[in-house]
Amino acid sequence: MADQEEDEAILIPAPAPAEYAVPEDAAPAAISDGQQQQQSTRRPSSSKRTQPSAAGDVETSQAPAAKRPRRDAEARSRGMRMFGLVTSTLKKVANENEKRMTGEAGKRRAEIEERLKQKLQRETEELEARASQEQQDRADLAELSRITNAIALGEADFRVRKAQKRRLASFLCAKVDVSDSTVARRDGGGSGSGRGAHRAGGRAGADNSEYLSTADYAIDLPFGLEPLREGALYPIYYLPTKLLPSQEDELDEQEDRVDRLIDDAETEWRERKKGLEERSKLLRDRIRARRGTKTEQMQIDDRIPSSSKTENGDTKVKAEEEEEPAENRGRAEPSTEHDGDVRMGETDIKDADAAAAETSVEAAIPS
């Protein structure tokens, strides 16, 4: 209706027909009073109608020619009916859902959903706790294996060093330049090694310091000799058949000094090993406490390397065939072959050194 009224308001009145037009040169006819009053009332309206006709022509010329098609009344009523049907269906479904949820079946369904939700949350928490426990177990097992290796290698290092230095303390030594000795080259300070080799030797010493029993003592008595190299200077240990009084005093002083250093190093190593064993025991107890059950304790005991004590109270690492953690596979096992070699060849080395020293002394004495 509004569109129809706008269209009617835009309509432009047609011009007056020519038969109603009065020529200007025509003589006015006799008009009655009623006709004159009616004519006076019509003239302004005709003038008002003729004036906006020009503006209306301009507006009609500027207005678009195509008009929006009007919707059919029947289509509009059909759309309203469909909208009402959809609305009523949705309301009906909502009412049915509300009745179903507030009823007995709805309460049971809500209880089941709540139980399922709690069960899912509980299983998620258990999985997270188990994953965290396994991660802590792996970290503790790696730390425990590292400590066990440190104890084993430190014990072997102490025994080899003690035997070698105590044996060499019974020999006289021809002094050499320390900057070119095996000790200096081992520490990375040799003349031929250079600054880069010194830094590399320092890094190697820092990495291996964890597995050494103590810091090196009596550095003038090496516990391991390097292969001979051409042009290198090495200390020469000899023992004459007949010692001079000054040589006997020097040997006695050297043996006493080495014995004191060995005792101090042994005390230091025992304290350090005690701390490592306490740390190992703490890790074992922590792993067993997390595992809880007896079966899991037996499994962790099989995986954890164990140690036994000898009659003298010294801890000696067993060579057990046991499964190690994945991160420790391929790692070299600690070996005590050097200790056995030192003990087995001690007498032969003394005899050979004594014979070589006697030969060198006889060659040095002028005839």
C-alpha positions as CSV (number, residue, x, y, z in Angstrom):
1,M,0.0,0.0,0.0
2,A,2.8,2.4,0.8
3,D,4.4,1.7,-2.6
4,Q,1.1,2.4,-4.3
5,E,0.7,5.7,-2.4
6,E,4.2,6.8,-3.4
7,D,3.5,6.0,-7.1
8,E,0.3,8.0,-6.9
9,A,2.1,10.9,-5.4
10,I,4.7,11.0,-8.2
11,L,2.1,10.9,-10.9
12,I,2.0,14.2,-12.9
13,P,-1.5,15.6,-13.8
14,A,-2.2,15.7,-17.5
15,P,-2.5,19.2,-19.1
16,A,-6.0,20.6,-19.5
17,P,-7.7,19.7,-22.8
18,A,-7.8,22.2,-25.5
19,E,-11.6,22.5,-25.5
20,Y,-11.4,24.1,-22.0
21,A,-8.8,26.6,-23.0
22,V,-10.1,30.1,-23.5
23,P,-8.6,32.2,-26.3
24,E,-7.2,35.5,-25.2
25,D,-8.8,37.5,-28.0
26,A,-12.2,36.0,-27.3
27,A,-14.7,38.3,-25.7
28,P,-15.8,37.3,-22.2
29,A,-19.3,35.9,-22.1
30,A,-21.9,36.6,-19.5
31,I,-21.2,34.5,-16.4
32,S,-23.4,34.0,-13.5
33,D,-22.4,34.7,-10.0
34,G,-22.1,30.9,-9.2
35,Q,-20.1,30.2,-12.3
36,Q,-17.9,33.1,-11.6
37,Q,-17.1,31.9,-8.1
38,Q,-16.5,28.4,-9.3
39,Q,-14.2,29.6,-12.0
40,S,-12.3,31.7,-9.5
41,T,-11.8,28.7,-7.4
42,R,-10.6,26.6,-10.3
43,R,-8.1,29.0,-11.7
44,P,-5.6,28.8,-8.9
45,S,-5.7,25.0,-8.9
46,S,-5.1,24.9,-12.6
47,S,-2.1,27.3,-12.2
48,K,-0.8,25.2,-9.3
49,R,-1.1,22.1,-11.5
50,T,0.6,23.6,-14.5
51,Q,3.6,24.9,-12.5
52,P,5.1,21.7,-11.1
53,S,4.6,19.9,-14.4
54,A,8.0,21.1,-15.7
55,A,9.8,20.0,-12.6
56,G,7.9,16.7,-12.7
57,D,9.1,16.1,-16.3
58,V,12.7,16.6,-15.1
59,E,12.2,14.2,-12.2
60,T,10.7,11.5,-14.5
61,S,13.5,11.9,-17.0
62,Q,16.1,11.4,-14.2
63,A,14.2,8.4,-12.4
64,P,15.3,4.9,-13.4
65,A,13.1,3.2,-15.8
66,A,13.1,-0.3,-14.2
67,K,11.1,-0.8,-11.0
68,R,11.4,-3.5,-8.4
69,P,8.9,-6.3,-9.0
70,R,6.3,-6.5,-6.3
71,R,5.9,-9.6,-4.3
72,D,2.7,-11.5,-4.8
73,A,0.4,-11.5,-1.8
74,E,0.0,-15.2,-2.0
75,A,3.8,-15.8,-1.9
76,R,4.1,-13.6,1.1
77,S,1.4,-15.4,2.9
78,R,3.0,-18.7,2.0
79,G,6.4,-17.5,3.4
80,M,4.7,-16.4,6.6
81,R,3.1,-19.8,7.0
82,M,6.4,-21.7,6.5
83,F,8.1,-19.4,9.1
84,G,5.4,-20.0,11.6
85,L,5.6,-23.8,11.0
86,V,9.4,-23.8,11.6
87,T,9.1,-21.7,14.7
88,S,6.4,-24.0,16.2
89,T,8.5,-27.1,15.4
90,L,11.6,-25.7,17.1
91,K,9.5,-24.7,20.2
92,K,8.0,-28.2,20.3
93,V,11.5,-29.8,20.1
94,A,12.8,-27.5,22.8
95,N,9.8,-28.4,25.1
96,E,10.3,-32.1,24.5
97,N,14.0,-31.8,25.3
98,E,13.3,-29.9,28.5
99,K,10.7,-32.5,29.6
100,R,13.2,-35.3,28.8
101,M,16.0,-33.7,30.7
102,T,13.9,-33.0,33.7
103,G,12.4,-36.4,33.8
104,E,13.7,-39.7,35.3
105,A,15.5,-40.7,32.0
106,G,17.2,-37.3,31.9
107,K,18.5,-37.7,35.4
108,R,19.9,-41.1,34.7
109,R,21.5,-39.8,31.5
110,A,23.1,-36.9,33.4
111,E,24.4,-39.3,36.0
112,I,25.9,-41.6,33.4
113,E,27.6,-38.7,31.6
114,E,29.0,-37.4,34.9
115,R,30.4,-40.8,35.7
116,L,32.0,-41.1,32.2
117,K,33.5,-37.7,32.6
118,Q,35.0,-38.5,36.0
119,K,36.4,-41.8,34.6
120,L,38.0,-40.1,31.7
121,Q,39.5,-37.5,33.9
122,R,40.8,-40.1,36.3
123,E,42.4,-42.2,33.4
124,T,44.0,-39.0,32.1
125,E,45.5,-38.2,35.4
126,E,46.8,-41.8,35.8
127,L,48.4,-41.7,32.4
128,E,50.1,-38.3,33.1
129,A,51.3,-39.6,36.5
130,R,52.7,-42.8,34.9
131,A,54.5,-40.8,32.2
132,S,56.0,-38.5,34.8
133,Q,57.0,-41.5,36.9
134,E,58.7,-43.2,33.9
135,Q,60.5,-40.0,33.1
136,Q,61.8,-39.7,36.6
137,D,62.8,-43.3,36.6
138,R,64.8,-42.9,33.5
139,A,66.6,-39.9,34.9
140,D,67.3,-41.6,38.2
141,L,68.6,-44.8,36.4
142,A,70.9,-42.7,34.2
143,E,72.2,-40.9,37.3
144,L,72.6,-44.1,39.2
145,S,74.5,-45.7,36.3
146,R,76.8,-42.7,36.1
147,I,77.6,-42.9,39.8
148,T,78.2,-46.6,39.6
149,N,80.7,-46.1,36.7
150,A,82.3,-43.3,38.6
151,I,82.8,-45.6,41.7
152,A,84.2,-48.4,39.6
153,L,86.6,-46.3,37.5
154,G,87.7,-44.3,40.5
155,E,88.5,-47.5,42.4
156,A,90.5,-48.8,39.5
157,D,92.3,-45.5,39.0
158,F,93.2,-45.4,42.7
159,R,94.6,-48.9,42.7
160,V,96.7,-48.6,39.6
161,R,98.0,-45.2,40.6
162,K,98.9,-46.4,44.1
163,A,100.7,-49.5,42.8
164,Q,102.6,-47.7,40.1
165,K,103.8,-44.7,42.2
166,R,104.7,-47.0,45.1
167,R,106.8,-49.1,42.8
168,L,108.5,-46.2,41.1
169,A,109.3,-44.6,44.5
170,S,111.9,-47.4,45.0
171,F,113.9,-46.3,42.0
172,L,116.2,-43.4,41.4
173,C,115.3,-41.1,38.5
174,A,117.3,-39.2,36.0
175,K,115.7,-35.8,36.0
176,V,114.4,-34.3,32.7
177,D,112.8,-31.0,31.7
178,V,109.2,-31.1,33.1
179,S,107.9,-29.1,30.2
180,D,108.7,-31.9,27.9
181,S,107.9,-34.8,30.2
182,T,105.1,-37.3,29.9
183,V,103.4,-35.6,32.8
184,A,103.4,-32.3,31.1
185,R,102.2,-33.7,27.8
186,R,99.4,-35.6,29.6
187,D,98.3,-32.4,31.2
188,G,98.3,-30.6,27.8
189,G,101.3,-28.3,28.5
190,G,103.9,-29.9,26.3
191,S,106.1,-27.7,24.1
192,G,105.0,-29.5,20.9
193,S,101.3,-29.5,21.8
194,G,100.7,-25.8,21.4
195,R,98.0,-23.6,22.8
196,G,95.1,-25.5,21.1
197,A,96.3,-28.8,22.4
198,H,96.6,-27.3,25.9
199,R,93.0,-26.3,25.7
200,A,91.9,-29.7,24.4
201,G,93.8,-31.4,27.2
202,G,92.1,-29.2,29.7
203,R,88.7,-30.1,28.4
204,A,89.5,-33.8,28.4
205,G,90.8,-33.5,32.0
206,A,87.6,-31.7,33.0
207,D,85.4,-34.4,31.4
208,N,87.3,-37.3,32.9
209,S,87.7,-35.7,36.4
210,E,84.4,-37.3,37.5
211,Y,85.8,-40.8,37.0
212,L,89.2,-40.2,38.7
213,S,89.7,-41.1,42.3
214,T,91.7,-38.0,43.3
215,A,93.9,-35.3,41.8
216,D,97.3,-36.5,40.7
217,Y,99.9,-36.6,43.4
218,A,103.7,-37.1,43.2
219,I,103.6,-35.9,39.6
220,D,107.3,-36.7,39.2
221,L,106.3,-40.4,39.4
222,P,104.0,-41.1,36.4
223,F,101.5,-43.9,36.7
224,G,101.5,-44.6,33.0
225,L,104.2,-44.2,30.3
226,E,103.4,-43.1,26.8
227,P,104.9,-44.9,23.7
228,L,108.4,-43.7,22.8
229,R,108.6,-40.9,20.3
230,E,111.6,-39.8,18.3
231,G,113.2,-36.8,19.9
232,A,111.2,-36.8,23.1
233,L,112.7,-36.7,26.6
234,Y,111.6,-39.3,29.1
235,P,112.6,-39.9,32.7
236,I,114.9,-42.8,33.3
237,Y,114.4,-44.9,36.5
238,Y,117.3,-47.0,37.6
239,L,118.5,-48.8,40.8
240,P,122.2,-49.5,41.2
241,T,123.4,-52.8,42.7
242,K,125.2,-51.0,45.4
243,L,123.7,-47.7,46.7
244,L,125.7,-44.8,48.0
245,P,124.7,-43.3,51.4
246,S,123.2,-40.2,49.7
247,Q,121.2,-42.4,47.3
248,E,119.9,-44.5,50.2
249,D,118.8,-41.3,51.9
250,E,117.2,-40.0,48.7
251,L,115.3,-43.3,48.2
252,D,114.1,-43.4,51.9
253,E,112.9,-39.8,51.7
254,Q,111.2,-40.4,48.4
255,E,109.4,-43.5,49.6
256,D,108.3,-41.8,52.8
257,R,107.0,-38.8,50.8
258,V,105.1,-41.1,48.4
259,D,103.6,-43.1,51.2
260,R,102.3,-40.0,52.9
261,L,100.8,-38.8,49.6
262,I,99.2,-42.2,49.0
263,D,97.6,-42.1,52.4
264,D,96.2,-38.7,51.9
265,A,94.9,-39.6,48.5
266,E,93.3,-42.8,49.9
267,T,91.6,-40.8,52.6
268,E,90.3,-38.3,50.1
269,W,89.1,-41.1,47.8
270,R,87.3,-43.0,50.6
271,E,85.4,-39.8,51.6
272,R,84.4,-39.2,48.0
273,K,83.4,-42.8,47.4
274,K,81.3,-42.7,50.6
275,G,79.4,-39.7,49.2
276,L,78.8,-41.4,45.9
277,E,77.5,-44.5,47.6
278,E,75.1,-42.5,49.7
279,R,73.8,-40.8,46.6
280,S,73.5,-44.2,44.9
281,K,71.5,-45.6,47.9
282,L,69.2,-42.5,47.9
283,L,68.5,-43.0,44.2
284,R,67.7,-46.7,44.7
285,D,65.3,-46.0,47.6
286,R,63.6,-43.3,45.5
287,I,63.1,-45.7,42.6
288,R,61.8,-48.5,44.9
289,A,59.4,-46.1,46.6
290,R,57.9,-45.1,43.3
291,R,57.6,-48.6,42.0
292,G,55.9,-49.9,45.2
293,T,55.2,-53.5,44.4
294,K,57.6,-56.4,45.1
295,T,57.7,-57.5,41.5
296,E,58.7,-54.1,40.3
297,Q,61.4,-53.9,43.0
298,M,62.9,-57.2,41.7
299,Q,62.9,-55.8,38.2
300,I,64.6,-52.6,39.2
301,D,67.1,-54.6,41.2
302,D,68.0,-56.6,38.1
303,R,68.4,-53.4,36.1
304,I,70.4,-51.5,38.7
305,P,74.1,-52.5,38.9
306,S,75.0,-53.7,42.4
307,S,78.3,-53.8,44.4
308,S,79.6,-56.1,47.1
309,K,82.1,-55.6,50.0
310,T,85.2,-57.6,50.5
311,E,86.5,-58.9,53.9
312,N,88.6,-55.8,54.4
313,G,85.6,-53.5,53.9
314,D,86.6,-52.2,50.4
315,T,83.9,-52.0,47.8
316,K,84.6,-53.9,44.6
317,V,82.3,-53.8,41.6
318,K,81.1,-57.1,40.3
319,A,81.1,-58.1,36.7
320,E,77.4,-58.9,36.5
321,E,75.5,-59.8,33.4
322,E,72.6,-57.5,33.7
323,E,70.5,-55.4,31.4
324,E,71.5,-51.7,31.4
325,P,69.4,-48.7,30.4
326,A,69.2,-47.8,26.8
327,E,71.2,-44.6,27.3
328,N,74.2,-46.7,28.7
329,R,74.4,-49.4,26.0
330,G,77.6,-49.5,24.2
331,R,79.5,-47.8,27.0
332,A,82.8,-49.5,27.9
333,E,82.9,-51.5,31.1
334,P,85.5,-50.6,33.7
335,S,88.6,-52.8,33.5
336,T,91.2,-53.7,36.1
337,E,93.6,-55.3,33.8
338,H,96.3,-52.7,34.5
339,D,96.2,-53.6,38.2
340,G,96.8,-57.2,37.4
341,D,99.6,-56.4,35.0
342,V,101.3,-54.3,37.6
343,R,101.3,-57.0,40.2
344,M,102.3,-59.8,37.8
345,G,105.2,-58.0,36.2
346,E,106.5,-56.2,39.3
347,T,109.3,-58.7,40.0
348,D,110.4,-59.0,36.4
349,I,110.4,-55.3,35.9
350,K,112.6,-54.8,39.0
351,D,115.1,-57.4,37.8
352,A,115.1,-55.9,34.3
353,D,115.6,-52.4,35.6
354,A,118.3,-53.4,38.0
355,A,120.2,-55.2,35.3
356,A,119.9,-52.3,32.9
357,A,121.0,-49.8,35.6
358,E,124.0,-52.0,36.5
359,T,125.0,-52.1,32.9
360,S,124.7,-48.4,32.5
361,V,126.6,-47.7,35.7
362,E,129.4,-50.0,34.7
363,A,129.5,-48.4,31.3
364,A,129.7,-44.9,32.8
365,I,132.6,-45.8,35.2
366,P,135.9,-45.2,33.4
367,S,138.2,-48.2,33.4
